[in-house]
């Protein structure tokens, strides 16, 4: 978007020549974040009967500004509909009352079954899925994705991953919804998830974590995620929270991980004073990739105070 008074960025995906119907949505992991009138994030997994009913599934919801949250709540008996609208590839995803707290009605936009939403250059894994938008009157502005679920085997969550998240929090009394962001390289080995090599980079312009504004490199994160059920892992206190050392300051986050496949997972923070959402994506081979150069332009960080 290039309007003078607003800004937006996003992606557009083709729907191909597919005729979508309820059997087009079988199982998946959905991830959605909202940062407008109310800051929140939700991640969950589901299985359908191919006829409009969610037969099984669980979800996490962290509504930071509403003080509402849950971890691993059932969303069974929720429904979806790709027929009634009469528009090919568009429908609704309706969570059963109270199943995912205040998140209840989503708009559902299917994408080409040959497209990987997170990595369009990858034509072999995580193909298909959908874009979603929150249509709840009390939670406007939320949007996200559904990634097909093809692998929930814990042993396959292994190797090198790039992971990131955007965190909104209430740590600093000088701003209501402060933000910091991080991205880094992780390894998952012998059931331990940890930063490797150069570690992680964090950007904390509003001094929400350490009291010092700025960026830090080589930060460390580690945990031993506990397998709760197939494809669902917890990193929570007191057993094994996500431990972090950011710019020399140590702390912990309680978080859950949902596995869509061995190559794509999503994690969500479920603490009461902060929330993050982001992807964990397996790294492939970089052999033969050409070197790239670019000019970078600094962008002023939006203050959420």
N, C-alpha and C positions, 0 to 999 in steps of 0.2 A: 504494500500500500504506500502511495506517495502523497497522501493528503497533507496539507500544511499543519493541521491541528491534531493529527493522530498518526499512529504507526502500527503496522502489522506485518507479519511474515508467515508464510506457510507453504504447503505443497499441494499440487493437484495431481490426482491419479486417474488414469483411464479405467473404464469399466469393461472394455472389450466388447465382444459380441455376445456375451453370456446372458441368458435369460435367467434371472435370479428368482428363487422361490424359497420356501422355508427349509427345504432340504439342503440349501446352499450353506447354511450355518450349522455346523455340527458340534465343534468344541473349540474353545479358545481361551485366551487371557485378555482381559480388557484393562486398560490403564488410562486414567483421566485426571487432569489437574485443572483447578479453577483458581483464578487470582484476581477476580474483579470485585464484586460487592462482598464476596465471602471467599476467604482462602481455604482450600480443601484439596484433598487428593483421595482417589479410590483406585484400588487394584483388586481384581478377582479372577477366578477361573470358573468355567462352566462347561457342561455337557448338555446337548439338546436331544430331543427325540426325532428331530427332523420335521416335526409337524407343528412347531410353534411353542413348545414347552421346554423350559430349563429343568431337566430331570435331576441334576445334581450340580453343586457348585458352592464355593465359599468366596468371601470378599472381605477386604480391609477397607475401612473408611476413617479418615482423619480430617474432621472439620475444625480447623484451628480456631477460627473466629467464633464458631458456635459452641465450642467446648464439647463437641460430640465425637465419639470414636468407637471403633470396634475392631477386633482382629479375628479373622477366620470365621465370620458369621455366615450361616447358611443362606444361600439365595435359591435353594431348590423351590420349585413350583412357581418361579417367575416365568414370564412369557416374552415372546418376540413375534413380530409380524412383518413379513416381506411381501404380502399379497394385497391387503386391504387398501393401501394407498393408491394402487393402480399405476404407480410409477416404478418402472423397472429398476431394481437395485436400491430403492429407498424404503425404509420401514421404521419400526419402533422396537425398542428393547425396554420392557417394563419389569422392574424389580418388584417382587412381592412386598406388600406393605411392611415397612420396618426392616426388611431384609438387609439393606445397606444404608440404614439410618435415613438421612434426608435425601439421599440420591435414589430417585425412583423411576424417572422417565428419561430415556435417551433417544435421540434421533440416530438412526442407523443408516449408513451409506456404504454399501458394498463396493469393493474394488475388484479389478481384474484378477481372476484366480491365478494368473501367471505373473503377478507383480508382488515383489517383496516391499512392503510399505517402508520398513526401516532402511533397506538397502536395495534400491531398484536395480543396481548393477548385478545383484545376486539373483540368478534365475533357477537356483537349485533348492533353496531352503526357505521356510517361513512364507510360503506363497499364499496370496489371497488375504482374506480378512476384511476389515472395514474401518472407516472413520466414524467416530461417535461424537455427539454434542449433547450436553446436559440441557434438557428442556424444562427442568423444575423451576417454578416461579421464584423459589427462595434461593436458588443457587445458579443464577445466570452466569454465562461466560466460561463454563467448563467444557473442555474438549479433549479428545484423545483418540486411541486406536484400539482395535481388536486384532490380535495376532493369533492365527490358527495354532492350536495346541497339538503337537505331534510327538513329543517325547517328554515323559515325566520321570525318567530313570535317573536317580540321584548319581549313579556312577558315571553317567554321561555328562554331568555338569562338572567338567574337568578341563584344565588347561589354562590358556591365557585369555584374558578378557579385557576389554576397554569398558569402563563404567563411569557414569556421571550422574549428577542429580542437581536440582535447583531446590534450595532450602529456604523456606519462609518461616520466620520465628518471632518470638516475643521475649528474647533474651535481654534486649536493650530497652530500658524504660524510655529512652528518648525517641523511639519510633514504634508504632503499633505493629507493623508487619515488616520487619527487616529481612534482608535477603543476603545469602551468600551462595556461591556456586562452586562446584568442584568437578574435576574430571581426572582420571588416572588409569594406570595399567594395574590389573590385578591378576593373581594366579589362584586357581582353585585346585588344591593338591592335598591328598590325604584328609579330605573333609575340612580343610582350613582355607578360608578366603583371606587373602592379604595382598597389600600393595607389593609390587616387585620392581626391581631396577630403579628407575627414577622416582617411583612413588606417585603421589597425586599432587595436583595443583589446586589451590583454593583461592578464590577471590572474595574478599570480605570488606568491601568499601565502606560499609556502615558500622564497622567495629562491633559486630554482634557477638563474636566469639572470644577474642583476646583483648579487646579494648584498643587495638591498634589497627587503623584502617590500612588496607593494602592487599597485596597478593603474596602468597607463599608457595614455594615449590618443594618437592621432596617430602611432602607430608605423608604420614603412615596411617593406614587403616587395617584392621584385622578382626576376624571373628571365626568361630567354628559353628556355622549354621546347623541348627537341629532340624532334622527331617520330621515334620509333623504328620504329613501325608504325602502321597505321590505328587511331586512337583511343588510342594509348599514347605518352605523353610522359615524358621524363626531365629532371630538374633536379638534376644531380649534379656534384660536383667532378671535375676542375678546370675543366670547360668553363663550366657555367652553373648553379651551385647556387642554391637559394632564399636570397637575401641578405636579412638582417633587421637593423633597428635598433630595439631594444626598450628603452624607457626610457633612451635615450642610449647603449646598449651595442650594438656591432655584432657580427654572427656569421653563420654560414651553416648551412643544413640541406640534406641530400641527400634528394630526394623524387621520387616518380613520380606521374603523373596518368593516370587511366583515364576515358575519355569514354563515357558511356552515350548521350548525345544532345547537341545544342547547348545544351540548358538544364540538364543535370545531369551533373556529373563528380565523381569522388572522388579525393582525394590521400592518399598515405601516405608517411610518413618512413621511410627505410631506413638511417639511421645506426645505429651499434652501441651507443651509449649513451643513445639516446632513440627514442621512437616516437610518431607522431601519426597520427590518422585523422580525416577529416572530409569534408564535401561542398563542392562549388563549384556554386552554383546561380544561373542567370541571373536578373537583375532585370527585371521587367515594368514596366508603367506604374502609377504610384501616383496618377494623376489621379482625383479624385473620391473618394478614400478619406477617411472622416471622421476627425477628430482624436480621439485616445483619451487618457484619463487613468487613472492607476491609482496605488494605494499600494503601495510596495515594502517588503518586509520582508527584513532582512539574514539570510542563512543562514550559519551557521558552516562554514568550509571544513574538510573532513575531512583530518586529518593522516595521511599514509600511512607515517609512520616506524615 
